[in-house]
C-alpha cells in the first residue's frame, strides 16, 4: 500500500500540532510549584467526589 506525500497544508498542521503537543508536555515539567504526594491528591479528590455525590458545590 502506497501512501501519498503530505501536502503543504498537512505539513503545516502537523508542525503546529507537534509544537502545541510539546508545549502541553513541557508546561507541567517547567511548573515550579511543589508536587502533591499521591495519597494527598487521592484524599482531596475523594472529598470532592463525595461533595458532588451529595449535590454540594465545590
Buried (B, 14 or more C-beta within 10 A) or exposed (E): EEEEEEEEEEEEEEEEEEEEEEEEEEEEEEEEEEEEEEEEEEEEEEEEEEEEEEEEEE
